[in-house]
Amino acid sequence: MNKCDQCPLSDESRSCPGERSRFVCKQAHQPGLIAQLRSFATAIVQHVSAGSPRVTEAQKNARLAICQACEDFDQGSCRRCGCGLDLKAGWSDQACPAGKWGAIPVNQRA
């Protein structure tokens, strides 16, 4: 397996499991389950309170492209907030926790 540039397992004879073990890897990990649930619950409440606004497919794809290029992207989830990006990127009232894309103003929503 290819090692990331953060991997302390520099000896080529040692293999990296690629799982970002909290005991070995210095790279950021996703928040714990409770923190993920809290973050998602907050996003749901905000989204429903705002009237469940959606973005256009083009806006969603642009957001997802930014996410996929981000160092916090992890197989469809964000390591900062733990949210599933396919869902969160489709909600116009939501913003990236790293500030890479923001909520879309009401007059620019789908």
Jmol script that loads the backbone (N, CA, C; Angstrom):
load data "model"
ATOM      1  N   MET A   1       0.845  -1.179   0.000  1.00  0.00           N
ATOM      2  CA  MET A   1       0.000   0.000   0.000  1.00  0.00           C
ATOM      3  C   MET A   1       0.888   1.238   0.000  1.00  0.00           C
ATOM      4  N   ASN A   2       0.482   2.259  -0.683  1.00  0.00           N
ATOM      5  CA  ASN A   2       1.230   3.518  -0.690  1.00  0.00           C
ATOM      6  C   ASN A   2       1.068   4.216   0.648  1.00  0.00           C
ATOM      7  N   LYS A   3       2.157   4.737   1.121  1.00  0.00           N
ATOM      8  CA  LYS A   3       2.107   5.476   2.379  1.00  0.00           C
ATOM      9  C   LYS A   3       1.841   6.950   2.080  1.00  0.00           C
ATOM     10  N   CYS A   4       1.112   7.582   2.961  1.00  0.00           N
ATOM     11  CA  CYS A   4       0.910   9.023   2.800  1.00  0.00           C
ATOM     12  C   CYS A   4       2.170   9.739   3.276  1.00  0.00           C
ATOM     13  N   ASP A   5       2.296  10.996   2.966  1.00  0.00           N
ATOM     14  CA  ASP A   5       3.505  11.724   3.352  1.00  0.00           C
ATOM     15  C   ASP A   5       3.579  11.996   4.858  1.00  0.00           C
ATOM     16  N   GLN A   6       2.535  11.680   5.588  1.00  0.00           N
ATOM     17  CA  GLN A   6       2.506  11.840   7.041  1.00  0.00           C
ATOM     18  C   GLN A   6       2.894  10.554   7.776  1.00  0.00           C
ATOM     19  N   CYS A   7       3.054   9.442   7.044  1.00  0.00           N
ATOM     20  CA  CYS A   7       3.208   8.122   7.650  1.00  0.00           C
ATOM     21  C   CYS A   7       4.539   7.975   8.388  1.00  0.00           C
ATOM     22  N   PRO A   8       4.480   7.614   9.682  1.00  0.00           N
ATOM     23  CA  PRO A   8       5.712   7.402  10.434  1.00  0.00           C
ATOM     24  C   PRO A   8       6.359   6.056  10.130  1.00  0.00           C
ATOM     25  N   LEU A   9       5.661   5.210   9.385  1.00  0.00           N
ATOM     26  CA  LEU A   9       6.197   3.899   9.028  1.00  0.00           C
ATOM     27  C   LEU A   9       7.093   4.048   7.810  1.00  0.00           C
ATOM     28  N   SER A  10       8.205   4.732   7.994  1.00  0.00           N
ATOM     29  CA  SER A  10       9.072   5.059   6.859  1.00  0.00           C
ATOM     30  C   SER A  10       9.877   3.872   6.369  1.00  0.00           C
ATOM     31  N   ASP A  11      10.057   2.877   7.205  1.00  0.00           N
ATOM     32  CA  ASP A  11      10.793   1.684   6.804  1.00  0.00           C
ATOM     33  C   ASP A  11       9.947   0.916   5.792  1.00  0.00           C
ATOM     34  N   GLU A  12      10.454   0.745   4.602  1.00  0.00           N
ATOM     35  CA  GLU A  12       9.688   0.095   3.529  1.00  0.00           C
ATOM     36  C   GLU A  12       9.320  -1.349   3.852  1.00  0.00           C
ATOM     37  N   SER A  13      10.024  -1.962   4.809  1.00  0.00           N
ATOM     38  CA  SER A  13       9.699  -3.348   5.152  1.00  0.00           C
ATOM     39  C   SER A  13       8.453  -3.430   6.034  1.00  0.00           C
ATOM     40  N   ARG A  14       8.058  -2.312   6.603  1.00  0.00           N
ATOM     41  CA  ARG A  14       6.843  -2.278   7.424  1.00  0.00           C
ATOM     42  C   ARG A  14       5.694  -1.802   6.563  1.00  0.00           C
ATOM     43  N   SER A  15       4.610  -2.514   6.574  1.00  0.00           N
ATOM     44  CA  SER A  15       3.495  -2.099   5.722  1.00  0.00           C
ATOM     45  C   SER A  15       2.493  -1.271   6.508  1.00  0.00           C
ATOM     46  N   CYS A  16       1.986  -0.288   5.831  1.00  0.00           N
ATOM     47  CA  CYS A  16       0.962   0.582   6.402  1.00  0.00           C
ATOM     48  C   CYS A  16      -0.392  -0.041   6.082  1.00  0.00           C
ATOM     49  N   PRO A  17      -1.242  -0.269   7.084  1.00  0.00           N
ATOM     50  CA  PRO A  17      -2.544  -0.856   6.798  1.00  0.00           C
ATOM     51  C   PRO A  17      -3.483   0.099   6.072  1.00  0.00           C
ATOM     52  N   GLY A  18      -3.127   1.370   6.000  1.00  0.00           N
ATOM     53  CA  GLY A  18      -3.969   2.341   5.302  1.00  0.00           C
ATOM     54  C   GLY A  18      -5.228   2.702   6.045  1.00  0.00           C
ATOM     55  N   GLU A  19      -5.261   2.414   7.316  1.00  0.00           N
ATOM     56  CA  GLU A  19      -6.462   2.655   8.103  1.00  0.00           C
ATOM     57  C   GLU A  19      -6.352   3.863   9.020  1.00  0.00           C
ATOM     58  N   ARG A  20      -5.242   4.576   8.940  1.00  0.00           N
ATOM     59  CA  ARG A  20      -5.007   5.746   9.791  1.00  0.00           C
ATOM     60  C   ARG A  20      -5.186   5.388  11.270  1.00  0.00           C
ATOM     61  N   SER A  21      -4.456   4.379  11.702  1.00  0.00           N
ATOM     62  CA  SER A  21      -4.514   3.936  13.089  1.00  0.00           C
ATOM     63  C   SER A  21      -4.208   5.102  14.018  1.00  0.00           C
ATOM     64  N   ARG A  22      -5.038   5.301  15.002  1.00  0.00           N
ATOM     65  CA  ARG A  22      -4.833   6.411  15.933  1.00  0.00           C
ATOM     66  C   ARG A  22      -3.565   6.240  16.754  1.00  0.00           C
ATOM     67  N   PHE A  23      -3.018   5.034  16.776  1.00  0.00           N
ATOM     68  CA  PHE A  23      -1.795   4.782  17.522  1.00  0.00           C
ATOM     69  C   PHE A  23      -0.547   5.087  16.705  1.00  0.00           C
ATOM     70  N   VAL A  24      -0.683   5.178  15.395  1.00  0.00           N
ATOM     71  CA  VAL A  24       0.475   5.343  14.523  1.00  0.00           C
ATOM     72  C   VAL A  24       0.393   6.605  13.678  1.00  0.00           C
ATOM     73  N   CYS A  25      -0.739   6.834  13.061  1.00  0.00           N
ATOM     74  CA  CYS A  25      -0.871   7.876  12.050  1.00  0.00           C
ATOM     75  C   CYS A  25      -1.121   9.247  12.672  1.00  0.00           C
ATOM     76  N   LYS A  26      -0.397  10.250  12.184  1.00  0.00           N
ATOM     77  CA  LYS A  26      -0.557  11.621  12.664  1.00  0.00           C
ATOM     78  C   LYS A  26      -1.605  12.394  11.864  1.00  0.00           C
ATOM     79  N   GLN A  27      -2.088  11.793  10.766  1.00  0.00           N
ATOM     80  CA  GLN A  27      -3.058  12.482   9.921  1.00  0.00           C
ATOM     81  C   GLN A  27      -4.394  12.588  10.663  1.00  0.00           C
ATOM     82  N   ALA A  28      -5.151  13.606  10.358  1.00  0.00           N
ATOM     83  CA  ALA A  28      -6.425  13.855  11.042  1.00  0.00           C
ATOM     84  C   ALA A  28      -7.361  12.663  10.933  1.00  0.00           C
ATOM     85  N   HIS A  29      -8.120  12.447  11.985  1.00  0.00           N
ATOM     86  CA  HIS A  29      -9.111  11.381  12.028  1.00  0.00           C
ATOM     87  C   HIS A  29     -10.496  12.008  12.061  1.00  0.00           C
ATOM     88  N   GLN A  30     -11.491  11.216  11.685  1.00  0.00           N
ATOM     89  CA  GLN A  30     -12.857  11.718  11.773  1.00  0.00           C
ATOM     90  C   GLN A  30     -13.232  11.889  13.238  1.00  0.00           C
ATOM     91  N   PRO A  31     -14.163  12.779  13.498  1.00  0.00           N
ATOM     92  CA  PRO A  31     -14.652  12.913  14.870  1.00  0.00           C
ATOM     93  C   PRO A  31     -15.271  11.589  15.324  1.00  0.00           C
ATOM     94  N   GLY A  32     -15.383  11.401  16.620  1.00  0.00           N
ATOM     95  CA  GLY A  32     -16.024  10.207  17.158  1.00  0.00           C
ATOM     96  C   GLY A  32     -17.507  10.175  16.801  1.00  0.00           C
ATOM     97  N   LEU A  33     -18.129   9.037  17.059  1.00  0.00           N
ATOM     98  CA  LEU A  33     -19.528   8.841  16.684  1.00  0.00           C
ATOM     99  C   LEU A  33     -20.451   9.885  17.310  1.00  0.00           C
ATOM    100  N   ILE A  34     -20.270  10.179  18.578  1.00  0.00           N
ATOM    101  CA  ILE A  34     -21.128  11.167  19.250  1.00  0.00           C
ATOM    102  C   ILE A  34     -20.969  12.540  18.597  1.00  0.00           C
ATOM    103  N   ALA A  35     -19.738  12.935  18.322  1.00  0.00           N
ATOM    104  CA  ALA A  35     -19.496  14.237  17.680  1.00  0.00           C
ATOM    105  C   ALA A  35     -20.094  14.268  16.277  1.00  0.00           C
ATOM    106  N   GLN A  36     -20.000  13.158  15.547  1.00  0.00           N
ATOM    107  CA  GLN A  36     -20.593  13.091  14.210  1.00  0.00           C
ATOM    108  C   GLN A  36     -22.109  13.220  14.289  1.00  0.00           C
ATOM    109  N   LEU A  37     -22.721  12.509  15.229  1.00  0.00           N
ATOM    110  CA  LEU A  37     -24.180  12.584  15.390  1.00  0.00           C
ATOM    111  C   LEU A  37     -24.617  13.990  15.781  1.00  0.00           C
ATOM    112  N   ARG A  38     -23.861  14.629  16.664  1.00  0.00           N
ATOM    113  CA  ARG A  38     -24.186  15.997  17.087  1.00  0.00           C
ATOM    114  C   ARG A  38     -24.091  16.959  15.900  1.00  0.00           C
ATOM    115  N   SER A  39     -23.021  16.815  15.117  1.00  0.00           N
ATOM    116  CA  SER A  39     -22.819  17.678  13.949  1.00  0.00           C
ATOM    117  C   SER A  39     -23.938  17.478  12.929  1.00  0.00           C
ATOM    118  N   PHE A  40     -24.288  16.219  12.674  1.00  0.00           N
ATOM    119  CA  PHE A  40     -25.331  15.932  11.695  1.00  0.00           C
ATOM    120  C   PHE A  40     -26.696  16.397  12.201  1.00  0.00           C
ATOM    121  N   ALA A  41     -26.971  16.188  13.487  1.00  0.00           N
ATOM    122  CA  ALA A  41     -28.247  16.643  14.052  1.00  0.00           C
ATOM    123  C   ALA A  41     -28.372  18.160  13.951  1.00  0.00           C
ATOM    124  N   THR A  42     -27.286  18.872  14.219  1.00  0.00           N
ATOM    125  CA  THR A  42     -27.285  20.332  14.092  1.00  0.00           C
ATOM    126  C   THR A  42     -27.565  20.740  12.652  1.00  0.00           C
ATOM    127  N   ALA A  43     -26.925  20.056  11.704  1.00  0.00           N
ATOM    128  CA  ALA A  43     -27.132  20.365  10.286  1.00  0.00           C
ATOM    129  C   ALA A  43     -28.580  20.109   9.879  1.00  0.00           C
ATOM    130  N   ILE A  44     -29.166  19.019  10.373  1.00  0.00           N
ATOM    131  CA  ILE A  44     -30.562  18.698  10.040  1.00  0.00           C
ATOM    132  C   ILE A  44     -31.498  19.774  10.587  1.00  0.00           C
ATOM    133  N   VAL A  45     -31.299  20.166  11.839  1.00  0.00           N
ATOM    134  CA  VAL A  45     -32.157  21.194  12.449  1.00  0.00           C
ATOM    135  C   VAL A  45     -32.051  22.498  11.666  1.00  0.00           C
ATOM    136  N   GLN A  46     -30.836  22.906  11.334  1.00  0.00           N
ATOM    137  CA  GLN A  46     -30.643  24.132  10.549  1.00  0.00           C
ATOM    138  C   GLN A  46     -31.323  24.009   9.190  1.00  0.00           C
ATOM    139  N   HIS A  47     -31.163  22.862   8.562  1.00  0.00           N
ATOM    140  CA  HIS A  47     -31.709  22.652   7.221  1.00  0.00           C
ATOM    141  C   HIS A  47     -33.243  22.699   7.233  1.00  0.00           C
ATOM    142  N   VAL A  48     -33.839  21.999   8.171  1.00  0.00           N
ATOM    143  CA  VAL A  48     -35.305  21.983   8.265  1.00  0.00           C
ATOM    144  C   VAL A  48     -35.825  23.367   8.649  1.00  0.00           C
ATOM    145  N   SER A  49     -35.151  24.034   9.582  1.00  0.00           N
ATOM    146  CA  SER A  49     -35.557  25.386  10.001  1.00  0.00           C
ATOM    147  C   SER A  49     -35.501  26.381   8.849  1.00  0.00           C
ATOM    148  N   ALA A  50     -34.576  26.149   7.919  1.00  0.00           N
ATOM    149  CA  ALA A  50     -34.431  27.041   6.761  1.00  0.00           C
ATOM    150  C   ALA A  50     -35.404  26.684   5.637  1.00  0.00           C
ATOM    151  N   GLY A  51     -36.215  25.648   5.846  1.00  0.00           N
ATOM    152  CA  GLY A  51     -37.176  25.251   4.815  1.00  0.00           C
ATOM    153  C   GLY A  51     -36.659  24.163   3.887  1.00  0.00           C
ATOM    154  N   SER A  52     -35.624  23.459   4.290  1.00  0.00           N
ATOM    155  CA  SER A  52     -35.020  22.358   3.517  1.00  0.00           C
ATOM    156  C   SER A  52     -34.590  22.769   2.115  1.00  0.00           C
ATOM    157  N   PRO A  53     -33.865  23.890   1.989  1.00  0.00           N
ATOM    158  CA  PRO A  53     -33.456  24.347   0.658  1.00  0.00           C
ATOM    159  C   PRO A  53     -32.386  23.452   0.034  1.00  0.00           C
ATOM    160  N   ARG A  54     -32.498  23.273  -1.269  1.00  0.00           N
ATOM    161  CA  ARG A  54     -31.567  22.433  -2.026  1.00  0.00           C
ATOM    162  C   ARG A  54     -30.771  23.301  -2.994  1.00  0.00           C
ATOM    163  N   VAL A  55     -29.642  22.767  -3.426  1.00  0.00           N
ATOM    164  CA  VAL A  55     -28.834  23.433  -4.446  1.00  0.00           C
ATOM    165  C   VAL A  55     -29.142  22.793  -5.795  1.00  0.00           C
ATOM    166  N   THR A  56     -28.709  23.449  -6.864  1.00  0.00           N
ATOM    167  CA  THR A  56     -28.842  22.837  -8.187  1.00  0.00           C
ATOM    168  C   THR A  56     -27.810  21.716  -8.299  1.00  0.00           C
ATOM    169  N   GLU A  57     -27.985  20.858  -9.267  1.00  0.00           N
ATOM    170  CA  GLU A  57     -27.026  19.770  -9.489  1.00  0.00           C
ATOM    171  C   GLU A  57     -25.633  20.326  -9.777  1.00  0.00           C
ATOM    172  N   ALA A  58     -25.566  21.423 -10.535  1.00  0.00           N
ATOM    173  CA  ALA A  58     -24.273  22.044 -10.854  1.00  0.00           C
ATOM    174  C   ALA A  58     -23.602  22.588  -9.590  1.00  0.00           C
ATOM    175  N   GLN A  59     -24.383  23.217  -8.705  1.00  0.00           N
ATOM    176  CA  GLN A  59     -23.827  23.741  -7.455  1.00  0.00           C
ATOM    177  C   GLN A  59     -23.330  22.596  -6.563  1.00  0.00           C
ATOM    178  N   LYS A  60     -24.101  21.526  -6.506  1.00  0.00           N
ATOM    179  CA  LYS A  60     -23.708  20.365  -5.702  1.00  0.00           C
ATOM    180  C   LYS A  60     -22.424  19.746  -6.250  1.00  0.00           C
ATOM    181  N   ASN A  61     -22.349  19.578  -7.558  1.00  0.00           N
ATOM    182  CA  ASN A  61     -21.148  19.000  -8.170  1.00  0.00           C
ATOM    183  C   ASN A  61     -19.919  19.873  -7.929  1.00  0.00           C
ATOM    184  N   ALA A  62     -20.097  21.192  -7.963  1.00  0.00           N
ATOM    185  CA  ALA A  62     -18.982  22.109  -7.696  1.00  0.00           C
ATOM    186  C   ALA A  62     -18.509  21.958  -6.250  1.00  0.00           C
ATOM    187  N   ARG A  63     -19.447  21.851  -5.327  1.00  0.00           N
ATOM    188  CA  ARG A  63     -19.089  21.658  -3.921  1.00  0.00           C
ATOM    189  C   ARG A  63     -18.351  20.329  -3.726  1.00  0.00           C
ATOM    190  N   LEU A  64     -18.878  19.267  -4.331  1.00  0.00           N
ATOM    191  CA  LEU A  64     -18.252  17.954  -4.177  1.00  0.00           C
ATOM    192  C   LEU A  64     -16.854  17.915  -4.787  1.00  0.00           C
ATOM    193  N   ALA A  65     -16.645  18.635  -5.876  1.00  0.00           N
ATOM    194  CA  ALA A  65     -15.308  18.693  -6.490  1.00  0.00           C
ATOM    195  C   ALA A  65     -14.317  19.353  -5.528  1.00  0.00           C
ATOM    196  N   ILE A  66     -14.771  20.390  -4.838  1.00  0.00           N
ATOM    197  CA  ILE A  66     -13.920  21.046  -3.839  1.00  0.00           C
ATOM    198  C   ILE A  66     -13.612  20.070  -2.706  1.00  0.00           C
ATOM    199  N   CYS A  67     -14.627  19.343  -2.264  1.00  0.00           N
ATOM    200  CA  CYS A  67     -14.438  18.368  -1.183  1.00  0.00           C
ATOM    201  C   CYS A  67     -13.447  17.279  -1.586  1.00  0.00           C
ATOM    202  N   GLN A  68     -13.599  16.764  -2.788  1.00  0.00           N
ATOM    203  CA  GLN A  68     -12.738  15.668  -3.231  1.00  0.00           C
ATOM    204  C   GLN A  68     -11.276  16.091  -3.352  1.00  0.00           C
ATOM    205  N   ALA A  69     -11.028  17.375  -3.550  1.00  0.00           N
ATOM    206  CA  ALA A  69      -9.654  17.882  -3.635  1.00  0.00           C
ATOM    207  C   ALA A  69      -9.096  18.265  -2.259  1.00  0.00           C
ATOM    208  N   CYS A  70      -9.924  18.194  -1.239  1.00  0.00           N
ATOM    209  CA  CYS A  70      -9.538  18.630   0.106  1.00  0.00           C
ATOM    210  C   CYS A  70      -8.792  17.527   0.863  1.00  0.00           C
ATOM    211  N   GLU A  71      -7.852  17.948   1.692  1.00  0.00           N
ATOM    212  CA  GLU A  71      -7.087  17.007   2.511  1.00  0.00           C
ATOM    213  C   GLU A  71      -7.942  16.328   3.578  1.00  0.00           C
ATOM    214  N   ASP A  72      -9.127  16.867   3.867  1.00  0.00           N
ATOM    215  CA  ASP A  72     -10.021  16.274   4.859  1.00  0.00           C
ATOM    216  C   ASP A  72     -11.037  15.315   4.251  1.00  0.00           C
ATOM    217  N   PHE A  73     -11.004  15.142   2.926  1.00  0.00           N
ATOM    218  CA  PHE A  73     -11.926  14.220   2.254  1.00  0.00           C
ATOM    219  C   PHE A  73     -11.518  12.788   2.573  1.00  0.00           C
ATOM    220  N   ASP A  74     -12.480  11.964   2.974  1.00  0.00           N
ATOM    221  CA  ASP A  74     -12.194  10.573   3.306  1.00  0.00           C
ATOM    222  C   ASP A  74     -13.345   9.692   2.855  1.00  0.00           C
ATOM    223  N   GLN A  75     -13.239   9.158   1.657  1.00  0.00           N
ATOM    224  CA  GLN A  75     -14.215   8.209   1.122  1.00  0.00           C
ATOM    225  C   GLN A  75     -15.655   8.703   1.260  1.00  0.00           C
ATOM    226  N   GLY A  76     -15.908   9.913   0.826  1.00  0.00           N
ATOM    227  CA  GLY A  76     -17.258  10.450   0.826  1.00  0.00           C
ATOM    228  C   GLY A  76     -17.666  11.177   2.091  1.00  0.00           C
ATOM    229  N   SER A  77     -16.776  11.233   3.060  1.00  0.00           N
ATOM    230  CA  SER A  77     -17.060  11.926   4.315  1.00  0.00           C
ATOM    231  C   SER A  77     -16.013  13.002   4.565  1.00  0.00           C
ATOM    232  N   CYS A  78     -16.367  13.917   5.434  1.00  0.00           N
ATOM    233  CA  CYS A  78     -15.446  14.983   5.842  1.00  0.00           C
ATOM    234  C   CYS A  78     -14.837  14.604   7.187  1.00  0.00           C
ATOM    235  N   ARG A  79     -13.510  14.620   7.269  1.00  0.00           N
ATOM    236  CA  ARG A  79     -12.856  14.288   8.537  1.00  0.00           C
ATOM    237  C   ARG A  79     -13.023  15.400   9.572  1.00  0.00           C
ATOM    238  N   ARG A  80     -13.359  16.606   9.154  1.00  0.00           N
ATOM    239  CA  ARG A  80     -13.544  17.699  10.135  1.00  0.00           C
ATOM    240  C   ARG A  80     -14.853  17.552  10.895  1.00  0.00           C
ATOM    241  N   CYS A  81     -15.944  17.336  10.156  1.00  0.00           N
ATOM    242  CA  CYS A  81     -17.249  17.271  10.815  1.00  0.00           C
ATOM    243  C   CYS A  81     -17.841  15.870  10.835  1.00  0.00           C
ATOM    244  N   GLY A  82     -17.332  14.985   9.973  1.00  0.00           N
ATOM    245  CA  GLY A  82     -17.835  13.623   9.917  1.00  0.00           C
ATOM    246  C   GLY A  82     -19.072  13.457   9.059  1.00  0.00           C
ATOM    247  N   CYS A  83     -19.543  14.525   8.435  1.00  0.00           N
ATOM    248  CA  CYS A  83     -20.761  14.461   7.626  1.00  0.00           C
ATOM    249  C   CYS A  83     -20.543  13.701   6.323  1.00  0.00           C
ATOM    250  N   GLY A  84     -21.613  13.060   5.875  1.00  0.00           N
ATOM    251  CA  GLY A  84     -21.628  12.473   4.546  1.00  0.00           C
ATOM    252  C   GLY A  84     -21.770  13.611   3.549  1.00  0.00           C
ATOM    253  N   LEU A  85     -20.799  13.736   2.671  1.00  0.00           N
ATOM    254  CA  LEU A  85     -20.751  14.911   1.804  1.00  0.00           C
ATOM    255  C   LEU A  85     -21.787  14.913   0.698  1.00  0.00           C
ATOM    256  N   ASP A  86     -22.199  13.758   0.226  1.00  0.00           N
ATOM    257  CA  ASP A  86     -23.192  13.736  -0.843  1.00  0.00           C
ATOM    258  C   ASP A  86     -24.489  14.395  -0.375  1.00  0.00           C
ATOM    259  N   LEU A  87     -24.837  14.178   0.869  1.00  0.00           N
ATOM    260  CA  LEU A  87     -26.047  14.781   1.425  1.00  0.00           C
ATOM    261  C   LEU A  87     -25.825  16.255   1.768  1.00  0.00           C
ATOM    262  N   LYS A  88     -24.779  16.545   2.544  1.00  0.00           N
ATOM    263  CA  LYS A  88     -24.539  17.915   3.013  1.00  0.00           C
ATOM    264  C   LYS A  88     -24.287  18.883   1.859  1.00  0.00           C
ATOM    265  N   ALA A  89     -23.582  18.447   0.832  1.00  0.00           N
ATOM    266  CA  ALA A  89     -23.293  19.325  -0.311  1.00  0.00           C
ATOM    267  C   ALA A  89     -24.555  19.694  -1.078  1.00  0.00           C
ATOM    268  N   GLY A  90     -25.621  18.935  -0.906  1.00  0.00           N
ATOM    269  CA  GLY A  90     -26.877  19.214  -1.587  1.00  0.00           C
ATOM    270  C   GLY A  90     -27.789  20.181  -0.846  1.00  0.00           C
ATOM    271  N   TRP A  91     -27.412  20.544   0.371  1.00  0.00           N
ATOM    272  CA  TRP A  91     -28.229  21.442   1.183  1.00  0.00           C
ATOM    273  C   TRP A  91     -27.665  22.850   1.075  1.00  0.00           C
ATOM    274  N   SER A  92     -28.428  23.767   0.519  1.00  0.00           N
ATOM    275  CA  SER A  92     -27.899  25.106   0.230  1.00  0.00           C
ATOM    276  C   SER A  92     -27.624  25.947   1.477  1.00  0.00           C
ATOM    277  N   ASP A  93     -28.246  25.616   2.588  1.00  0.00           N
ATOM    278  CA  ASP A  93     -28.029  26.388   3.808  1.00  0.00           C
ATOM    279  C   ASP A  93     -26.779  25.951   4.573  1.00  0.00           C
ATOM    280  N   GLN A  94     -26.113  24.908   4.122  1.00  0.00           N
ATOM    281  CA  GLN A  94     -24.936  24.380   4.808  1.00  0.00           C
ATOM    282  C   GLN A  94     -23.645  24.926   4.217  1.00  0.00           C
ATOM    283  N   ALA A  95     -22.582  24.901   5.030  1.00  0.00           N
ATOM    284  CA  ALA A  95     -21.270  25.398   4.609  1.00  0.00           C
ATOM    285  C   ALA A  95     -20.189  24.399   5.007  1.00  0.00           C
ATOM    286  N   CYS A  96     -19.089  24.452   4.310  1.00  0.00           N
ATOM    287  CA  CYS A  96     -17.923  23.623   4.613  1.00  0.00           C
ATOM    288  C   CYS A  96     -17.329  24.064   5.953  1.00  0.00           C
ATOM    289  N   PRO A  97     -17.002  23.128   6.850  1.00  0.00           N
ATOM    290  CA  PRO A  97     -16.419  23.528   8.127  1.00  0.00           C
ATOM    291  C   PRO A  97     -15.017  24.127   7.992  1.00  0.00           C
ATOM    292  N   ALA A  98     -14.366  23.901   6.864  1.00  0.00           N
ATOM    293  CA  ALA A  98     -13.036  24.483   6.616  1.00  0.00           C
ATOM    294  C   ALA A  98     -13.138  25.802   5.859  1.00  0.00           C
ATOM    295  N   GLY A  99     -14.368  26.225   5.541  1.00  0.00           N
ATOM    296  CA  GLY A  99     -14.572  27.493   4.845  1.00  0.00           C
ATOM    297  C   GLY A  99     -14.289  27.447   3.353  1.00  0.00           C
ATOM    298  N   LYS A 100     -14.276  26.258   2.764  1.00  0.00           N
ATOM    299  CA  LYS A 100     -13.947  26.142   1.340  1.00  0.00           C
ATOM    300  C   LYS A 100     -15.150  26.371   0.434  1.00  0.00           C
ATOM    301  N   TRP A 101     -16.350  26.227   0.958  1.00  0.00           N
ATOM    302  CA  TRP A 101     -17.573  26.639   0.265  1.00  0.00           C
ATOM    303  C   TRP A 101     -18.589  27.022   1.335  1.00  0.00           C
ATOM    304  N   GLY A 102     -19.405  28.010   0.993  1.00  0.00           N
ATOM    305  CA  GLY A 102     -20.333  28.546   1.977  1.00  0.00           C
ATOM    306  C   GLY A 102     -21.782  28.225   1.668  1.00  0.00           C
ATOM    307  N   ALA A 103     -22.634  28.634   2.575  1.00  0.00           N
ATOM    308  CA  ALA A 103     -24.070  28.529   2.342  1.00  0.00           C
ATOM    309  C   ALA A 103     -24.416  29.426   1.163  1.00  0.00           C
ATOM    310  N   ILE A 104     -25.418  29.035   0.414  1.00  0.00           N
ATOM    311  CA  ILE A 104     -25.826  29.805  -0.762  1.00  0.00           C
ATOM    312  C   ILE A 104     -26.951  30.754  -0.349  1.00  0.00           C
ATOM    313  N   PRO A 105     -26.791  32.050  -0.605  1.00  0.00           N
ATOM    314  CA  PRO A 105     -27.826  33.019  -0.234  1.00  0.00           C
ATOM    315  C   PRO A 105     -29.186  32.659  -0.845  1.00  0.00           C
ATOM    316  N   VAL A 106     -30.229  33.036  -0.143  1.00  0.00           N
ATOM    317  CA  VAL A 106     -31.595  32.703  -0.552  1.00  0.00           C
ATOM    318  C   VAL A 106     -31.870  33.084  -2.004  1.00  0.00           C
ATOM    319  N   ASN A 107     -31.410  34.244  -2.448  1.00  0.00           N
ATOM    320  CA  ASN A 107     -31.711  34.693  -3.814  1.00  0.00           C
ATOM    321  C   ASN A 107     -30.920  33.935  -4.883  1.00  0.00           C
ATOM    322  N   GLN A 108     -29.970  33.074  -4.483  1.00  0.00           N
ATOM    323  CA  GLN A 108     -29.197  32.292  -5.451  1.00  0.00           C
ATOM    324  C   GLN A 108     -29.510  30.804  -5.379  1.00  0.00           C
ATOM    325  N   ARG A 109     -30.494  30.446  -4.566  1.00  0.00           N
ATOM    326  CA  ARG A 109     -30.841  29.031  -4.381  1.00  0.00           C
ATOM    327  C   ARG A 109     -31.713  28.530  -5.513  1.00  0.00           C
ATOM    328  N   ALA A 110     -31.691  27.201  -5.633  1.00  0.00           N
ATOM    329  CA  ALA A 110     -32.482  26.528  -6.683  1.00  0.00           C
ATOM    330  C   ALA A 110     -33.962  26.681  -6.425  1.00  0.00           C
TER     331      ALA A 110
END
end "model"
wireframe off; spacefill off
backbone 0.3
color backbone group
